[in-house]
Amino acid sequence: MSGDGTVPPPLPGAEPTPPPLPGSTPAGPPSGPPPVPAAATEQHAEQSEPGEQSGQSGQSDATPAPARPAGRGELSAVCPSCGAQIAYAPGTSTLKCGSCGAVQEIEVSEAKIREHSLDAWVAKHGGVRVASLAAVELECGNCGARSESTDLASRCQFCSGALVAVEAQEGLVTPEGVIPFQVDGKGARENFREWVSSRRFAPNSLKRVGSTEGLRGTYLPYWTYDARTETDYDGQRGDYYYVTKTRQVSDGKGGTRTETYQERRTKWRPASGHVGRSFDDILVVASHHIERDKLEKMGPWNLRKAKAYQPEYLTGYSAVRYDVDPQTGSNEAREHMREVITRDVEHDIGGDEQRISDMDVTYSKAMFKLLLMPLWIASYVYQGKTYQVLVNANSGKVIGERPYSALKIAAAVIAAIVVIAAIVALVMYGRR
């Protein structure tokens, strides 16, 4: 499937050709997009075809991510029946009123999740950095208060009304897809309680902590990257062989005896070749709001549940704007790709051991898109200290901080020492 071919207007005052990215070759004539940044030993082939994408995603032929139609800058989240706040109901296709319970179906969108040419985006918006983009003015549809925010969704500070930005900014990548919340607030608390009760070496009193404070549903931005790679490599293949050797060992009677044994050695020979691989949906976190190591443990994300972006899915939740630019994210994605390519090269070399001296990787058909992932962020207080917990609102998986019981750890160490001492005593007794 291909996109509608819409190309956003140029940035006000933009140069005809943006400056090249770090590590890339200078941009060529306007007839072709400049290459995406690459490491010194890598080359980026000119984009000529859309990348490969599975599932419900579509592709846009060398078209930068388009701006959505401009709106007022907010999405009303007021119940038409009672005037209270409505929010997206997890696991459904409806908005639900928190007061009267009225539901409102979300209009089914015919839009498809599309991927966009990274080359084309860099050619059009390569000089734009998200940190330089201004906040968007939002107007609460409930009380009329105005506020500015860089978030895609938030709540009014005066009446807690839901705000969802629908106005696009030039140079800002808009989300192509969203994985709606599947786990609601009640389910998140239940998962938290199960997680607490299963912590090893946790204080017994921790299991009596039955609730979280400040449970907040948030969408976090992620980049996905596709690429076709072709790699020429040079290295060495190592094959094991064995030689017979002799040595003097104790005979157990105060003397020595000659023992024959096999010594392993490695024969190295040159190796070179070529491997190719296509990458699909390499995920890169596009936000620094939460520690990376925590977010990496939150997966895997079921991308098959992604739906074409509609602001209604954000109603009642917060959603932060990405602060990792597409070019920076692509460099991180390439690091992940190189790890896989390295394993491919080692497999292609074969043998018992492998040495790689050089890999010349060429990237082509580089595509990307922006997705929003659902997350519950919560905290709980234990003995005066606050701990953070994250709940994957797609799968229910829980990752969090927890206290440890020094008494339980000490008891476990002592028990281990006792077991080891008992084993040593049995061995010594057996020898006697």
N, C-alpha and C positions, 0 to 999 in steps of 0.2 A: 504494500500500500504506500502511496506517496502522499505528501502533504499538499496543501493548496497552493504552494509556490509563492505565498505572500512574503515580501521582503520589507522589513520595517524601514522607515525613512532614516536618512543619515543623521548622526548626532549633530546638533547645532555647533557650527564652527569647527567640525572635525576635518582633519587633513584628508586629502583624497586617498592617501595610502598610509595606514597607521604604522608606527615604528615597529621594527621586528622584535619578537619576544627574546628574552635572554637565551642564548644557546642556539638560536635559529639562524639561518642564513638570511641576508637582506631580502626584503620583499621584492618581487619581480614587478613587471608591468601590471597595470590595473586589470588586465584580462584574466589573470589567474590569482587565486588567493595565496598569501604567504604561508610558508610551512609552519606547523605547530612546533613549539620548542622541543628540542631533543638533546640528549646527552652528546658529548663530543664524538663518540664513536657511533652514533646513530644518525640515520637519515629519515626524513619524513617524506614519503612519496606523495606526489600531487594527487589531490582528491579528484576522482573521476566518477565514482559510483556511490550510492548510499550504502551504509553498512548493513549487516545482517541483524535481525532482531526477531525473536520468537514471541509467542503469546499474542496479546491484542495490540501490541505497539505497531505504529506505522512509522514511515520514514519520510523525511523531507529532503528533496534533492538539493544539496548545497545551499539550504536556506537557513539563515540564523533563526533562533527561537523568536517567533513573532510576538509583538505586544498584543495583549488582549484589548478588546474594545474598552475605551475609557468610560468610566462610570462616575458616580458622584464622589467616590472615595470611601464608601461604606456599604454594608449590606444590612438591611433592617432585619432584626431578629425578634420582632414583637409578635406575640400571638394575636391573630385576627379575632379570636373569640373573647379573650379576657384582657388582653393588653399586657400580659406578663411576658417574661423572657422565654424564648424557645431555643433549643439547641439540638444538634445532631444526636440521634439516638444510636449508640453503638450497635453494630451488627444488623442494622436495618437500612432502608433507603428513605427514611423519614426524618423530619424535624419534629420534636416533641416539646410541648409546653410543660414546664416544671410546676405550674400551678394547677391548671384545669385538666391536664393530661391530653389535650387535643393534639392530634398529629396532622402533619402536613407533608404530603409526598414531595420528594425532591424530583423536579422535572428531569426526565431521562435525557441525558446529553447524547447527541450523535457524534460528538468529537472522539477522535482516536488519540491514543498516546503515541506521540511522534518522537522520533529522534532527529537530531539536527547535526549538520556538518560542523565539526569543530573548526575546520579551516575557514569556513564562511563566517562563522561567528567572530573569530579572531580578526579576519579581514575587516569586518564591519565595526566591531566594538573592542578591538584589542587594546585600545588606549584607555578604556574605562575600567576603573576599579570600584568595587561595590562600596568600599569605605568612603569614597568621595560622593556617593549619592545621598541626597537629602532625605529627610524623613517625609512621610506622607501625612497630610492632614486628614484626620478622621472625624466624622460627625456622628454622634450617638443617635440612633434612630429612636431611642426611648426618651431621653431627656433633652436632646439637642445640644449637649455640651460638645465642644470641639477640643481635639487634642492632636499632638503629633507623635508619630511612632515609626520606627523602622521595621516593626513586626508586620507580618501578614495578617495576624489576627490577635486580638487582645480583648480586654474588658474595660468598660468606661470606669474611670476612677471615682465618679460621682454616684452612679446608680448601679454599677456592675453589669450594665447592658453589654451585649455582645457586639463587638466591632470586627468586621472582616474587610480588609482593603481589597477593592476590585479595580482600582485605578492603576494602570501599568506605568512604570517609569522607563523612559528611553534608556537603553543600555543595561537594564536589569533583566536577567533571565527569569521568565515566569514559569511556575511549575507546570509540567506536562501531566503529571499524574499524582495521585494521592492514594495511600493505603488507609482507608477509613478505620476508625476505632472498631475493634471487635469485642474487646473486654471493657465493660463499663466500670464505673467507680466502685460498685459493690464487689464485682469480681476481682478488681485490683486489690481491695482490702483482704478478701479471702485468700488470694495468692500470697499476700504479704504474711498473713497469719501462718499459713503452711510453711512458708520459707523460714519464719522465726522458729517454729517448732522443730525444724530439721537441722538447725545449726549445731555442729559438733563443737565441744569445748565452750559453748555459750553458757553464761550464768543461768541457773534454773529460773531466776526471777524474770529473765528476758521473755520467757514463754508466756508470761502473764501480760505482756504488752500486746494489747489486742487491737489497737487502732493506730492510724497514722495521722499526722498533722499536716495540714496544707496540701492535701492531695490535689494535684493539678495536671490536667490533660494537656499535652503539648505535642505539636507536630515539629519534627526536626528535619532539616533539609539534607538530602543526600544526592550526590551526582552519580550517574551511571555512565560508563564509557564502553564503547565497542571499538574494535580495531582489527585489522588483518595485519599479521606480522610475518615477515620473511627474514630468516637469520642465517648468515654464513658464519661458520665458526672454525677455529683452529685450536688444537689441544693435543692431548696424549691419552692413549689407552693403556691401562695397566692390567696384565694378566698374571695370576699367581702361578708359581711352580715351586716344587719342593726339592731340597737336596738332603741327602743322608749325612748326618754328623754324629760324632761320638763325644762323650764327656765322662768324667769320673764323678761318681756319686757314692754316698755312704752305703755300706752293705749292712748296717745295723748291728755290726759286731765289732766295731772299732776299726774296721778296715775300709777299703774302697773297692768299687767294681766299675767296669766300663759299661756305659749305657748308650744305646743307639737311639737317635731321635730324628724327626723330620723338621727341618728348618724352612719356614716359608719365605720366599723371595718374590719380588715383583719385576716382571719384564715390561719395560715401557717402549711404546712405539708411537710415531706420529699419527694423528687423526685429524681429519677435517671433513666438513660436509655442510649440509643445508637442511634446515627444518622450517616448517611453516605452521602457523596456528592462527585461528580466529578466536577472538575474545568477545564475550557477550555479557553485558551488564556487570562490569567490574564496579563495585560500590565504593564510594569515597565519601566520608562524612564531610559535609559542607558547612559545619558550624564548630566554633570553639567554646560554645556555652557550657558543654559538659565534657569531662575528661575523656580523651580518646580511648584509653584502655577500658573504661567502663562500657562505652558504646560498642566497642568491638566484641564484647562479651554478650551483647544483647541479641545478636543474630542467632540463627539465620532469619532473614526477612522473607516472607512469602510474596515475591513480586507478582505472582499470578493473581493476587487479590487487588492489585493496583487498578484504580479507575481513573478515567480522564478527569483532570482537575476541574472541580466546581467549588466556588467559595462556600456553598452551603455545607460542605463536609467540615469546614472549619468553624462553623457557628457554635459558640459556647466553649471553644477551646482557644488556646494560644498557639501561635505558629511563628517561629522566629525566621527572620530573613537570613539567607546564607551570607557568610562572611569569608568564605573561601572562594576565590574567583575561579572560573572554569579552567583557565590556563594552569593555575596552581594545582587544582584537582587532577588535571590530566597528567601532570608530572608524577603525582603520587600513584595514579592508576598505572602508569608505566613501570613504576617500581614493582608493583604487584605482578604485572605481566612478565617482567624480567625474571622474577623468581620462578614462574612456571616455565618460561623459555629455558632457563638454566637446567631444570629437571629434564626437559625434552632433549636438550643437547647431551646431557649425561647418558640418557637412555639410548640416544642415537650412537654415541661413541661405543657404548657397550663395555665388555670386559668386567673385571672385578673392581677396578678403581678408575677414576677419570680425573684428568686435569684439563681445565679450560683456560687457555691463554688469551683468547680474543673472541668476542661476539659482536658482529656487525648487524644490528637490528634495524630493519626498515619497516616503518609503520605506514599503513594506508587505510582508506575508508574509515577514518576516525569520526565517530559519531558520539553524541552525548545528549543527556536530558536531565531534568531536575525532578526529583520525586520527594514527597513529604511522607515521613514515617511517624506512626502514632506511638506515644510514650506517656506513661503516667510517672510523674515525679512526685515523690512524697518524702516525708521526714518523720522520725519518731524520736522521742526523748527518753533516754535511759540514764538514770542517776545524774541528772543535770547536764548531760552531753547530748547534742543533736546529731543524729546519723541520717544519711541520705539513702533512699532506696529508689531504684528504677524498675518499672514494670513494663515489659514489652506488651503494648496494647493490641498487638496482632496475635501473639502466641501465649501470652500470660507469663512468660519467663521473667524471673526476678533476679536482679543483681543489686547488691547493696553493701553498705558498711555495717559492721556489727562489732559488739564488744566481745572480749574473750575472758574466760574465767581462769585466773592465775592458779586457783586451787585445783581445778580439773586438769590443767596442763601439767602441774607438778605431780599430781597423782598418776597421770599417764606415764610420765617420765620415770617415776619410781617403779611403777609396775613393769615397765620395759627393762629396767636395770635388774629387777628381781628375776625376770624370765631369763635374761642373758646369763646371770650368775648361776641359775639352776642348770642351764645347758652346759656351761663350762664345768660345773661340778660333776655332772654326769659323764662328760667326756673324760675328765681326769680320773674318775673312779673306774671307768671302763679300761683305761690304759693300765691302771694298777692291777 
